[in-house]
Amino acid sequence: MGQDNLKDRAKGNIYTSKAPEDDESHQMISSLFLGPHAENYEYFKSNIIAILETTRDARLNYFPEDGPFISEQVQASATFGKHTDKIGKAVKKAAELLSRHSVPWWSPRYAAHMCMDMSMPSLLGYFMTMLYNPNNVTIEASPLTMVAEIEAGQQICEMLGYNLDPEAKDAPVGWGHITCGGSVANLESIWAGG
């Protein structure tokens, strides 16, 4: 393919003759990712801020009469400042190292592995859930996320055509749950299928 042809294709969607601004599927997918050049950074940041503010409000509204546990005097102390500065420097250093030495999954120029950029909804859900630390071992430990896990499992079973009707005696009832990653999911599929 000639250089001019590549430039022409770069102006539009490589899979269709439509330009990105005329292609609704490109527009929809573009709304889900941070983007190779962080084009959706402001959208992502506003959602992170919304999550943090909601978390703050939930903590403030849980027994507000208790008052602050970490006082302004504690926050003004030398020890507190030393440790928060240390954490801040470590976070900045780790972020810089990751930005320089990570595989650029987010770039359409990188296609050497099966991985790709994670979607903003998945990143936001992961970030949000970490702040509440639910454990889907029982409904008491995670009253909301366990229900979401059950519903996600049922949706996957339905998508794949598994039986969801406990009254149907001719097929086992499908089920699923959220794992901590792909390797565990693969190992569990061997166990469940065996």
C-alpha positions as CSV (number, residue, x, y, z in Angstrom):
1,M,0.0,0.0,0.0
2,G,1.5,3.4,-1.0
3,Q,2.3,6.2,1.4
4,D,-0.5,8.4,-0.1
5,N,-3.0,5.7,0.3
6,L,-2.1,5.2,3.9
7,K,-2.5,9.0,4.5
8,D,-5.9,8.9,2.8
9,R,-7.0,6.0,5.0
10,A,-5.8,7.7,8.1
11,K,-8.2,10.5,7.5
12,G,-11.2,8.1,7.7
13,N,-12.1,4.9,9.3
14,I,-9.9,2.1,7.9
15,Y,-12.8,-0.4,7.9
16,T,-15.3,1.8,6.1
17,S,-15.2,4.6,3.6
18,K,-16.8,7.0,6.2
19,A,-14.9,9.6,8.0
20,P,-14.9,9.2,11.8
21,E,-17.2,12.2,12.3
22,D,-19.8,10.5,10.0
23,D,-19.5,6.9,11.4
24,E,-21.8,6.4,14.4
25,S,-20.1,3.1,15.4
26,H,-16.7,4.9,15.5
27,Q,-18.3,7.6,17.6
28,M,-19.8,5.1,20.1
29,I,-16.6,3.2,20.5
30,S,-14.6,6.4,20.9
31,S,-16.8,7.4,23.8
32,L,-15.7,4.3,25.7
33,F,-11.9,4.8,25.7
34,L,-9.5,7.3,27.1
35,G,-8.0,7.4,23.6
36,P,-4.5,6.9,22.2
37,H,-3.7,10.6,22.9
38,A,-5.9,10.8,26.0
39,E,-8.5,12.7,24.0
40,N,-11.2,11.8,26.5
41,Y,-9.1,12.8,29.6
42,E,-11.5,15.5,30.7
43,Y,-14.5,13.1,30.6
44,F,-12.5,10.5,32.5
45,K,-11.3,13.0,35.1
46,S,-14.8,14.4,35.7
47,N,-16.0,10.9,36.4
48,I,-13.1,10.2,38.8
49,I,-13.9,13.4,40.6
50,A,-17.6,12.4,40.8
51,I,-16.7,9.1,42.3
52,L,-14.3,10.7,44.9
53,E,-16.9,13.3,45.9
54,T,-19.6,10.6,46.3
55,T,-17.3,8.5,48.4
56,R,-16.4,11.6,50.5
57,D,-20.1,12.3,51.0
58,A,-20.9,8.7,52.0
59,R,-18.2,8.8,54.6
60,L,-19.3,12.2,56.0
61,N,-22.9,11.0,56.2
62,Y,-22.1,7.8,58.1
63,F,-22.6,8.7,61.8
64,P,-21.8,12.4,61.2
65,E,-22.1,13.1,65.0
66,D,-18.8,11.1,65.5
67,G,-16.8,14.0,64.1
68,P,-13.4,13.7,62.4
69,F,-11.1,10.9,63.4
70,I,-8.1,12.5,61.6
71,S,-8.0,16.0,63.0
72,E,-6.5,19.1,61.3
73,Q,-3.8,19.1,64.1
74,V,-2.8,15.6,63.1
75,Q,-2.7,16.6,59.4
76,A,-0.5,19.6,60.3
77,S,2.0,17.4,62.2
78,A,5.5,16.9,60.9
79,T,5.1,13.1,61.0
80,F,1.8,13.2,59.0
81,G,3.4,15.6,56.4
82,K,6.6,13.4,56.1
83,H,4.5,10.3,55.3
84,T,2.1,12.0,52.9
85,D,5.0,13.5,51.1
86,K,6.7,10.1,50.9
87,I,3.5,8.6,49.5
88,G,3.1,11.4,47.0
89,K,6.7,11.0,45.8
90,A,6.3,7.2,45.5
91,V,3.0,7.6,43.5
92,K,4.6,10.1,41.1
93,K,7.7,8.0,40.6
94,A,5.6,4.8,40.0
95,A,3.3,6.7,37.6
96,E,6.4,8.0,35.7
97,L,8.0,4.5,35.6
98,L,4.7,2.9,34.4
99,S,4.3,5.6,31.7
100,R,7.8,5.1,30.4
101,H,8.1,1.3,30.7
102,S,4.6,-0.1,30.1
103,V,3.4,-1.7,26.8
104,P,1.4,0.9,24.9
105,W,-1.8,-1.2,24.7
106,W,-3.8,1.9,24.1
107,S,-2.2,2.7,20.8
108,P,-3.6,1.4,17.5
109,R,0.1,1.3,16.4
110,Y,0.8,-1.5,18.9
111,A,-0.6,-4.9,17.8
112,A,1.9,-7.5,19.1
113,H,-0.2,-9.0,21.8
114,M,-3.9,-9.9,22.4
115,C,-4.3,-7.2,25.0
116,M,-5.7,-3.7,24.3
117,D,-6.7,-0.6,26.1
118,M,-9.3,-1.0,28.9
119,S,-12.5,0.9,28.5
120,M,-13.3,3.9,30.6
121,P,-16.4,2.2,32.1
122,S,-14.3,-0.8,33.3
123,L,-11.6,1.5,34.7
124,L,-14.2,3.7,36.5
125,G,-16.0,0.6,37.9
126,Y,-12.7,-0.8,39.1
127,F,-11.6,2.4,40.7
128,M,-15.0,3.0,42.3
129,T,-15.3,-0.5,43.7
130,M,-11.8,-0.4,45.2
131,L,-12.9,2.5,47.4
132,Y,-15.6,0.4,49.0
133,N,-13.7,-2.9,49.1
134,P,-16.7,-5.2,48.7
135,N,-16.0,-9.0,49.0
136,N,-18.4,-11.0,47.0
137,V,-18.1,-14.0,49.3
138,T,-21.5,-13.4,50.9
139,I,-24.5,-11.1,50.4
140,E,-23.8,-9.6,53.8
141,A,-20.3,-8.5,52.8
142,S,-21.3,-7.1,49.5
143,P,-25.1,-6.5,49.2
144,L,-24.8,-4.5,46.0
145,T,-21.9,-6.0,44.1
146,M,-22.9,-9.6,44.7
147,V,-26.3,-8.9,43.1
148,A,-24.4,-7.3,40.2
149,E,-22.2,-10.3,39.9
150,I,-25.2,-12.7,39.8
151,E,-26.9,-10.6,37.1
152,A,-23.6,-10.4,35.1
153,G,-23.3,-14.2,35.3
154,Q,-26.9,-14.7,34.2
155,Q,-26.4,-12.2,31.3
156,I,-23.3,-14.2,30.1
157,C,-25.2,-17.5,30.4
158,E,-28.1,-16.1,28.4
159,M,-25.8,-14.7,25.8
160,L,-24.1,-18.1,25.4
161,G,-27.4,-20.0,25.3
162,Y,-27.2,-21.8,28.7
163,N,-30.3,-22.8,30.5
164,L,-31.4,-20.3,33.2
165,D,-34.7,-21.9,34.1
166,P,-34.5,-24.0,37.3
167,E,-37.8,-25.7,36.3
168,A,-36.3,-27.1,33.0
169,K,-35.1,-30.6,34.1
170,D,-33.5,-31.5,30.8
171,A,-30.5,-29.2,31.2
172,P,-28.4,-28.0,34.1
173,V,-28.9,-24.4,35.2
174,G,-26.1,-22.1,34.1
175,W,-24.3,-19.9,36.5
176,G,-21.2,-17.7,36.6
177,H,-19.3,-15.3,38.8
178,I,-16.7,-12.6,38.5
179,T,-13.1,-13.8,38.8
180,C,-10.0,-11.8,39.7
181,G,-8.6,-12.2,36.2
182,G,-8.3,-14.3,33.1
183,S,-5.9,-17.0,34.4
184,V,-8.3,-17.8,37.3
185,A,-11.2,-17.8,34.8
186,N,-9.4,-20.3,32.6
187,L,-8.6,-22.5,35.5
188,E,-12.1,-22.4,36.8
189,S,-13.4,-23.3,33.3
190,I,-11.3,-26.4,33.4
191,W,-12.7,-27.3,36.8
192,A,-16.3,-26.5,35.9
193,G,-16.1,-28.3,32.6
194,G,-14.4,-31.4,34.0
